[in-house]
């Protein structure tokens, strides 16, 4: 964690514990490997970016199994999340 905070480590892979329990300044991107089932967890995850007026991006991957939570998340945050498909080939 110290190496990530100092910039020596460019990427940090974490669980939901990091979204609620750790203060890590200057996070520019959050990538959700899957969508959480609880909309509040989504807000806590992406809330790692754009703190104190900074900008940041959140990218979320969702398979058919986890995509069912998207409408509930959008309702909770009050806007639609832009979507796109990824062609994984054969």
N, CA, C and O atoms as CSV, one atom per row, in Angstrom:
chain,resi,resn,atom,element,x,y,z
A,1,UNK,N,N,0.829,-1.189,0.000
A,1,UNK,CA,C,0.000,0.000,0.000
A,1,UNK,C,C,0.877,1.258,0.000
A,1,UNK,O,O,0.587,2.226,-0.704
A,2,UNK,N,N,1.938,1.234,0.787
A,2,UNK,CA,C,2.844,2.390,0.815
A,2,UNK,C,C,3.456,2.652,-0.561
A,2,UNK,O,O,3.594,3.800,-0.983
A,3,UNK,N,N,3.819,1.567,-1.254
A,3,UNK,CA,C,4.414,1.718,-2.582
A,3,UNK,C,C,3.416,2.317,-3.571
A,3,UNK,O,O,3.800,3.105,-4.435
A,4,UNK,N,N,2.140,1.952,-3.454
A,4,UNK,CA,C,1.112,2.538,-4.318
A,4,UNK,C,C,0.931,4.016,-3.989
A,4,UNK,O,O,0.874,4.855,-4.888
A,5,UNK,N,N,0.841,4.327,-2.717
A,5,UNK,CA,C,0.647,5.715,-2.298
A,5,UNK,C,C,1.818,6.608,-2.700
A,5,UNK,O,O,1.629,7.787,-3.000
A,6,UNK,N,N,3.018,6.051,-2.705
A,6,UNK,CA,C,4.195,6.845,-3.070
A,6,UNK,C,C,4.388,6.940,-4.584
A,6,UNK,O,O,5.199,7.735,-5.057
A,7,UNK,N,N,3.643,6.129,-5.346
A,7,UNK,CA,C,3.781,6.144,-6.792
A,7,UNK,C,C,4.761,5.127,-7.325
A,7,UNK,O,O,4.937,5.020,-8.539
A,8,UNK,N,N,5.409,4.368,-6.439
A,8,UNK,CA,C,6.349,3.341,-6.884
A,8,UNK,C,C,5.632,2.147,-7.516
A,8,UNK,O,O,6.206,1.452,-8.355
A,9,UNK,N,N,4.399,1.912,-7.122
A,9,UNK,CA,C,3.583,0.822,-7.656
A,9,UNK,C,C,2.407,1.458,-8.392
A,9,UNK,O,O,1.580,2.118,-7.762
A,10,UNK,N,N,2.309,1.274,-9.725
A,10,UNK,CA,C,1.288,1.998,-10.483
A,10,UNK,C,C,-0.134,1.444,-10.352
A,10,UNK,O,O,-1.099,2.155,-10.636
A,11,UNK,N,N,-0.273,0.193,-9.929
A,11,UNK,CA,C,-1.588,-0.447,-9.860
A,11,UNK,C,C,-1.748,-1.130,-8.513
A,11,UNK,O,O,-0.822,-1.766,-8.011
A,12,UNK,N,N,-2.930,-0.991,-7.936
A,12,UNK,CA,C,-3.261,-1.671,-6.688
A,12,UNK,C,C,-4.516,-2.493,-6.924
A,12,UNK,O,O,-5.533,-1.956,-7.364
A,13,UNK,N,N,-4.461,-3.774,-6.640
A,13,UNK,CA,C,-5.623,-4.654,-6.733
A,13,UNK,C,C,-6.132,-4.862,-5.323
A,13,UNK,O,O,-5.378,-5.246,-4.429
A,14,UNK,N,N,-7.434,-4.603,-5.126
A,14,UNK,CA,C,-7.967,-4.626,-3.761
A,14,UNK,C,C,-9.389,-5.170,-3.729
A,14,UNK,O,O,-10.059,-5.269,-4.757
A,15,UNK,N,N,-9.824,-5.514,-2.543
A,15,UNK,CA,C,-11.199,-5.944,-2.308
A,15,UNK,C,C,-12.022,-4.742,-1.857
A,15,UNK,O,O,-11.515,-3.621,-1.809
A,16,UNK,N,N,-13.282,-4.972,-1.529
A,16,UNK,CA,C,-14.147,-3.889,-1.057
A,16,UNK,C,C,-13.654,-3.262,0.240
A,16,UNK,O,O,-14.058,-2.147,0.571
A,17,UNK,N,N,-12.802,-3.940,0.972
A,17,UNK,CA,C,-12.251,-3.370,2.201
A,17,UNK,C,C,-11.533,-2.058,1.886
A,17,UNK,O,O,-11.626,-1.099,2.653
A,18,UNK,N,N,-10.827,-2.013,0.776
A,18,UNK,CA,C,-10.101,-0.796,0.399
A,18,UNK,C,C,-11.049,0.347,0.062
A,18,UNK,O,O,-10.696,1.513,0.238
A,19,UNK,N,N,-12.240,0.029,-0.416
A,19,UNK,CA,C,-13.167,1.094,-0.799
A,19,UNK,C,C,-13.783,1.783,0.403
A,19,UNK,O,O,-14.266,2.909,0.286
A,20,UNK,N,N,-13.776,1.138,1.539
A,20,UNK,CA,C,-14.383,1.726,2.727
A,20,UNK,C,C,-13.366,2.057,3.817
A,20,UNK,O,O,-13.536,3.031,4.551
A,21,UNK,N,N,-12.328,1.265,3.923
A,21,UNK,CA,C,-11.468,1.396,5.088
A,21,UNK,C,C,-10.154,2.109,4.889
A,21,UNK,O,O,-9.482,2.433,5.868
A,22,UNK,N,N,-9.763,2.365,3.654
A,22,UNK,CA,C,-8.457,2.967,3.413
A,22,UNK,C,C,-8.602,4.329,2.756
A,22,UNK,O,O,-9.451,4.519,1.885
A,23,UNK,N,N,-7.784,5.261,3.167
A,23,UNK,CA,C,-7.750,6.564,2.499
A,23,UNK,C,C,-6.515,6.583,1.609
A,23,UNK,O,O,-5.383,6.616,2.091
A,24,UNK,N,N,-6.750,6.562,0.310
A,24,UNK,CA,C,-5.662,6.608,-0.659
A,24,UNK,C,C,-5.916,7.814,-1.563
A,24,UNK,O,O,-6.818,7.775,-2.399
A,25,UNK,N,N,-5.142,8.872,-1.408
A,25,UNK,CA,C,-5.365,10.070,-2.230
A,25,UNK,C,C,-4.886,9.880,-3.667
A,25,UNK,O,O,-4.070,9.004,-3.955
A,26,UNK,N,N,-5.405,10.709,-4.551
A,26,UNK,CA,C,-4.946,10.789,-5.944
A,26,UNK,C,C,-5.120,9.502,-6.735
A,26,UNK,O,O,-4.239,9.132,-7.511
A,27,UNK,N,N,-6.233,8.819,-6.552
A,27,UNK,CA,C,-6.546,7.646,-7.376
A,27,UNK,C,C,-7.219,8.154,-8.644
A,27,UNK,O,O,-8.268,8.796,-8.575
A,28,UNK,N,N,-6.628,7.874,-9.797
A,28,UNK,CA,C,-7.163,8.401,-11.055
A,28,UNK,C,C,-8.162,7.461,-11.717
A,28,UNK,O,O,-9.033,7.909,-12.463
A,29,UNK,N,N,-8.046,6.161,-11.450
A,29,UNK,CA,C,-8.928,5.184,-12.080
A,29,UNK,C,C,-9.309,4.084,-11.090
A,29,UNK,O,O,-8.499,3.647,-10.272
A,30,UNK,N,N,-10.555,3.657,-11.190
A,30,UNK,CA,C,-11.016,2.463,-10.482
A,30,UNK,C,C,-11.606,1.543,-11.537
A,30,UNK,O,O,-12.442,1.965,-12.336
A,31,UNK,N,N,-11.178,0.301,-11.543
A,31,UNK,CA,C,-11.712,-0.682,-12.484
A,31,UNK,C,C,-12.388,-1.775,-11.674
A,31,UNK,O,O,-11.750,-2.467,-10.881
A,32,UNK,N,N,-13.687,-1.917,-11.887
A,32,UNK,CA,C,-14.456,-2.972,-11.239
A,32,UNK,C,C,-14.434,-4.200,-12.137
A,32,UNK,O,O,-14.941,-4.165,-13.259
A,33,UNK,N,N,-13.855,-5.269,-11.651
A,33,UNK,CA,C,-13.837,-6.509,-12.424
A,33,UNK,C,C,-15.248,-7.059,-12.570
A,33,UNK,O,O,-15.569,-7.687,-13.579
A,34,UNK,N,N,-16.080,-6.830,-11.584
A,34,UNK,CA,C,-17.499,-7.151,-11.672
A,34,UNK,C,C,-18.273,-6.105,-10.876
A,34,UNK,O,O,-17.708,-5.422,-10.022
A,35,UNK,N,N,-19.550,-5.987,-11.156
A,35,UNK,CA,C,-20.374,-5.029,-10.421
A,35,UNK,C,C,-20.746,-5.605,-9.068
A,35,UNK,O,O,-21.040,-6.796,-8.960
A,36,UNK,N,N,-20.737,-4.782,-8.045
A,36,UNK,CA,C,-21.181,-5.273,-6.739
A,36,UNK,C,C,-22.698,-5.450,-6.734
A,36,UNK,O,O,-23.400,-4.839,-7.540
A,37,UNK,N,N,-23.194,-6.274,-5.840
A,37,UNK,CA,C,-24.635,-6.486,-5.731
A,37,UNK,C,C,-25.312,-5.333,-5.010
A,37,UNK,O,O,-26.508,-5.113,-5.201
A,38,UNK,N,N,-24.595,-4.605,-4.203
A,38,UNK,CA,C,-25.143,-3.502,-3.418
A,38,UNK,C,C,-24.730,-2.171,-4.056
A,38,UNK,O,O,-23.537,-1.911,-4.209
A,39,UNK,N,N,-25.702,-1.320,-4.431
A,39,UNK,CA,C,-25.358,-0.028,-5.034
A,39,UNK,C,C,-24.457,0.843,-4.158
A,39,UNK,O,O,-23.627,1.587,-4.681
A,40,UNK,N,N,-24.606,0.763,-2.849
A,40,UNK,CA,C,-23.727,1.547,-1.965
A,40,UNK,C,C,-22.277,1.109,-2.106
A,40,UNK,O,O,-21.370,1.940,-2.040
A,41,UNK,N,N,-22.048,-0.189,-2.301
A,41,UNK,CA,C,-20.682,-0.674,-2.515
A,41,UNK,C,C,-20.099,-0.086,-3.798
A,41,UNK,O,O,-18.915,0.245,-3.852
A,42,UNK,N,N,-20.936,0.043,-4.834
A,42,UNK,CA,C,-20.474,0.654,-6.083
A,42,UNK,C,C,-20.014,2.090,-5.830
A,42,UNK,O,O,-18.946,2.498,-6.286
A,43,UNK,N,N,-20.824,2.843,-5.106
A,43,UNK,CA,C,-20.485,4.238,-4.805
A,43,UNK,C,C,-19.189,4.319,-4.006
A,43,UNK,O,O,-18.356,5.186,-4.267
A,44,UNK,N,N,-19.014,3.433,-3.048
A,44,UNK,CA,C,-17.777,3.448,-2.256
A,44,UNK,C,C,-16.573,3.079,-3.116
A,44,UNK,O,O,-15.496,3.654,-2.961
A,45,UNK,N,N,-16.753,2.121,-4.021
A,45,UNK,CA,C,-15.645,1.740,-4.896
A,45,UNK,C,C,-15.220,2.893,-5.793
A,45,UNK,O,O,-14.047,3.267,-5.817
A,46,UNK,N,N,-16.174,3.458,-6.531
A,46,UNK,CA,C,-15.796,4.503,-7.483
A,46,UNK,C,C,-15.469,5.813,-6.783
A,46,UNK,O,O,-14.857,6.704,-7.373
A,47,UNK,N,N,-15.878,5.927,-5.524
A,47,UNK,CA,C,-15.576,7.125,-4.748
A,47,UNK,C,C,-14.103,7.281,-4.423
A,47,UNK,O,O,-13.696,8.309,-3.881
A,48,UNK,N,N,-13.304,6.288,-4.742
A,48,UNK,CA,C,-11.852,6.404,-4.556
A,48,UNK,C,C,-11.274,7.416,-5.534
A,48,UNK,O,O,-10.203,7.972,-5.289
A,49,UNK,N,N,-11.978,7.662,-6.648
A,49,UNK,CA,C,-11.522,8.655,-7.629
A,49,UNK,C,C,-12.237,9.973,-7.379
A,49,UNK,O,O,-13.229,10.026,-6.652
A,50,UNK,N,N,-11.739,11.003,-7.969
A,50,UNK,CA,C,-12.392,12.318,-7.979
A,50,UNK,C,C,-12.670,12.869,-6.589
A,50,UNK,O,O,-13.732,13.446,-6.355
A,51,UNK,N,N,-11.753,12.704,-5.684
A,51,UNK,CA,C,-11.919,13.264,-4.339
A,51,UNK,C,C,-11.419,14.701,-4.306
A,51,UNK,O,O,-10.461,15.062,-4.991
A,52,UNK,N,N,-12.074,15.489,-3.514
A,52,UNK,CA,C,-11.681,16.891,-3.282
A,52,UNK,C,C,-11.546,17.670,-4.588
A,52,UNK,O,O,-10.611,18.451,-4.762
A,53,UNK,N,N,-12.490,17.448,-5.502
A,53,UNK,CA,C,-12.494,18.198,-6.749
A,53,UNK,C,C,-11.606,17.642,-7.842
A,53,UNK,O,O,-11.580,18.190,-8.944
A,54,UNK,N,N,-10.881,16.578,-7.573
A,54,UNK,CA,C,-10.036,15.962,-8.598
A,54,UNK,C,C,-10.920,15.200,-9.589
A,54,UNK,O,O,-12.085,14.921,-9.301
A,55,UNK,N,N,-10.370,14.869,-10.740
A,55,UNK,CA,C,-11.127,14.083,-11.708
A,55,UNK,C,C,-10.654,12.642,-11.663
A,55,UNK,O,O,-9.547,12.350,-11.212
A,56,UNK,N,N,-11.501,11.753,-12.132
A,56,UNK,CA,C,-11.156,10.345,-12.155
A,56,UNK,C,C,-12.132,9.577,-13.011
A,56,UNK,O,O,-13.200,10.080,-13.358
A,57,UNK,N,N,-11.767,8.365,-13.347
A,57,UNK,CA,C,-12.606,7.512,-14.179
A,57,UNK,C,C,-12.863,6.188,-13.484
A,57,UNK,O,O,-11.997,5.645,-12.799
A,58,UNK,N,N,-14.070,5.683,-13.675
A,58,UNK,CA,C,-14.425,4.354,-13.183
A,58,UNK,C,C,-14.868,3.523,-14.377
A,58,UNK,O,O,-15.716,3.945,-15.163
A,59,UNK,N,N,-14.293,2.357,-14.498
A,59,UNK,CA,C,-14.638,1.419,-15.566
A,59,UNK,C,C,-15.103,0.137,-14.898
A,59,UNK,O,O,-14.437,-0.389,-14.005
A,60,UNK,N,N,-16.252,-0.362,-15.339
A,60,UNK,CA,C,-16.802,-1.577,-14.732
A,60,UNK,C,C,-17.046,-2.624,-15.802
A,60,UNK,O,O,-17.640,-2.341,-16.842
A,61,UNK,N,N,-16.585,-3.825,-15.538
A,61,UNK,CA,C,-16.889,-4.964,-16.387
A,61,UNK,C,C,-18.042,-5.720,-15.745
A,61,UNK,O,O,-18.115,-5.832,-14.521
A,62,UNK,N,N,-18.941,-6.238,-16.571
A,62,UNK,CA,C,-20.059,-7.007,-16.028
A,62,UNK,C,C,-20.461,-8.089,-17.017
A,62,UNK,O,O,-20.739,-7.806,-18.183
A,63,UNK,N,N,-20.490,-9.306,-16.554
A,63,UNK,CA,C,-21.004,-10.404,-17.362
A,63,UNK,C,C,-22.521,-10.461,-17.160
A,63,UNK,O,O,-23.072,-9.699,-16.365
A,64,UNK,N,N,-23.183,-11.350,-17.868
A,64,UNK,CA,C,-24.637,-11.467,-17.740
A,64,UNK,C,C,-25.057,-11.760,-16.308
A,64,UNK,O,O,-26.137,-11.345,-15.886
A,65,UNK,N,N,-24.237,-12.455,-15.566
A,65,UNK,CA,C,-24.577,-12.809,-14.186
A,65,UNK,C,C,-24.634,-11.585,-13.287
A,65,UNK,O,O,-25.517,-11.494,-12.433
A,66,UNK,N,N,-23.714,-10.643,-13.457
A,66,UNK,CA,C,-23.639,-9.486,-12.572
A,66,UNK,C,C,-24.337,-8.247,-13.129
A,66,UNK,O,O,-24.623,-7.320,-12.372
A,67,UNK,N,N,-24.615,-8.208,-14.419
A,67,UNK,CA,C,-25.215,-7.023,-15.032
A,67,UNK,C,C,-26.617,-6.740,-14.512
A,67,UNK,O,O,-27.111,-5.624,-14.673
A,68,UNK,N,N,-27.266,-7.707,-13.901
A,68,UNK,CA,C,-28.626,-7.492,-13.400
A,68,UNK,C,C,-28.680,-6.408,-12.327
A,68,UNK,O,O,-29.754,-5.865,-12.069
A,69,UNK,N,N,-27.573,-6.084,-11.704
A,69,UNK,CA,C,-27.572,-5.049,-10.661
A,69,UNK,C,C,-27.438,-3.639,-11.233
A,69,UNK,O,O,-27.600,-2.660,-10.505
A,70,UNK,N,N,-27.144,-3.526,-12.520
A,70,UNK,CA,C,-26.919,-2.211,-13.124
A,70,UNK,C,C,-28.111,-1.257,-12.969
A,70,UNK,O,O,-27.897,-0.116,-12.559
A,71,UNK,N,N,-29.346,-1.654,-13.271
A,71,UNK,CA,C,-30.467,-0.713,-13.092
A,71,UNK,C,C,-30.611,-0.210,-11.654
A,71,UNK,O,O,-30.929,0.960,-11.439
A,72,UNK,N,N,-30.384,-1.062,-10.692
A,72,UNK,CA,C,-30.479,-0.651,-9.288
A,72,UNK,C,C,-29.367,0.347,-8.936
A,72,UNK,O,O,-29.598,1.305,-8.198
A,73,UNK,N,N,-28.176,0.119,-9.461
A,73,UNK,CA,C,-27.060,1.044,-9.232
A,73,UNK,C,C,-27.368,2.398,-9.870
A,73,UNK,O,O,-27.162,3.441,-9.249
A,74,UNK,N,N,-27.862,2.380,-11.110
A,74,UNK,CA,C,-28.189,3.631,-11.797
A,74,UNK,C,C,-29.270,4.410,-11.051
A,74,UNK,O,O,-29.191,5.634,-10.944
A,75,UNK,N,N,-30.255,3.722,-10.548
A,75,UNK,CA,C,-31.313,4.381,-9.777
A,75,UNK,C,C,-30.730,5.011,-8.514
A,75,UNK,O,O,-31.085,6.134,-8.156
A,76,UNK,N,N,-29.844,4.295,-7.847
A,76,UNK,CA,C,-29.242,4.771,-6.604
A,76,UNK,C,C,-28.390,6.020,-6.826
A,76,UNK,O,O,-28.436,6.954,-6.025
A,77,UNK,N,N,-27.610,6.037,-7.916
A,77,UNK,CA,C,-26.723,7.178,-8.166
A,77,UNK,C,C,-27.415,8.309,-8.931
A,77,UNK,O,O,-26.885,9.417,-9.014
A,78,UNK,N,N,-28.588,8.035,-9.486
A,78,UNK,CA,C,-29.360,9.088,-10.136
A,78,UNK,C,C,-28.997,9.398,-11.569
A,78,UNK,O,O,-29.394,10.441,-12.089
A,79,UNK,N,N,-28.260,8.530,-12.218
A,79,UNK,CA,C,-28.011,8.709,-13.652
A,79,UNK,C,C,-27.599,7.396,-14.291
A,79,UNK,O,O,-27.236,6.434,-13.614
A,80,UNK,N,N,-27.666,7.386,-15.627
A,80,UNK,CA,C,-27.313,6.174,-16.367
A,80,UNK,C,C,-25.802,6.052,-16.502
A,80,UNK,O,O,-25.088,7.049,-16.606
A,81,UNK,N,N,-25.344,4.842,-16.498
A,81,UNK,CA,C,-23.926,4.551,-16.686
A,81,UNK,C,C,-23.733,4.182,-18.156
A,81,UNK,O,O,-24.393,3.264,-18.643
A,82,UNK,N,N,-22.847,4.874,-18.875
A,82,UNK,CA,C,-22.620,4.529,-20.284
A,82,UNK,C,C,-22.134,3.088,-20.414
A,82,UNK,O,O,-21.330,2.613,-19.611
A,83,UNK,N,N,-22.638,2.404,-21.441
A,83,UNK,CA,C,-22.269,0.997,-21.631
A,83,UNK,C,C,-21.726,0.763,-23.030
A,83,UNK,O,O,-22.014,1.504,-23.969
A,84,UNK,N,N,-20.945,-0.273,-23.133
A,84,UNK,CA,C,-20.445,-0.731,-24.411
A,84,UNK,C,C,-20.174,-2.219,-24.323
A,84,UNK,O,O,-19.934,-2.757,-23.243
A,85,UNK,N,N,-20.215,-2.870,-25.455
A,85,UNK,CA,C,-19.962,-4.312,-25.491
A,85,UNK,C,C,-18.506,-4.568,-25.868
A,85,UNK,O,O,-17.885,-3.789,-26.591
A,86,UNK,N,N,-17.993,-5.656,-25.368
A,86,UNK,CA,C,-16.639,-6.086,-25.710
A,86,UNK,C,C,-16.755,-7.386,-26.479
A,86,UNK,O,O,-17.340,-8.353,-25.991
A,87,UNK,N,N,-16.202,-7.412,-27.676
A,87,UNK,CA,C,-16.214,-8.626,-28.479
A,87,UNK,C,C,-15.041,-9.494,-28.043
A,87,UNK,O,O,-13.881,-9.149,-28.271
A,88,UNK,N,N,-15.350,-10.610,-27.421
A,88,UNK,CA,C,-14.293,-11.493,-26.932
A,88,UNK,C,C,-13.884,-12.526,-27.967
A,88,UNK,O,O,-13.019,-13.361,-27.698
A,89,UNK,N,N,-14.489,-12.484,-29.140
A,89,UNK,CA,C,-14.121,-13.400,-30.206
A,89,UNK,C,C,-14.665,-14.794,-29.988
A,89,UNK,O,O,-15.570,-15.016,-29.184
A,90,UNK,N,N,-14.090,-15.725,-30.723
A,90,UNK,CA,C,-14.573,-17.118,-30.642
A,90,UNK,C,C,-13.952,-17.826,-29.504
A,90,UNK,O,O,-14.237,-19.002,-29.279
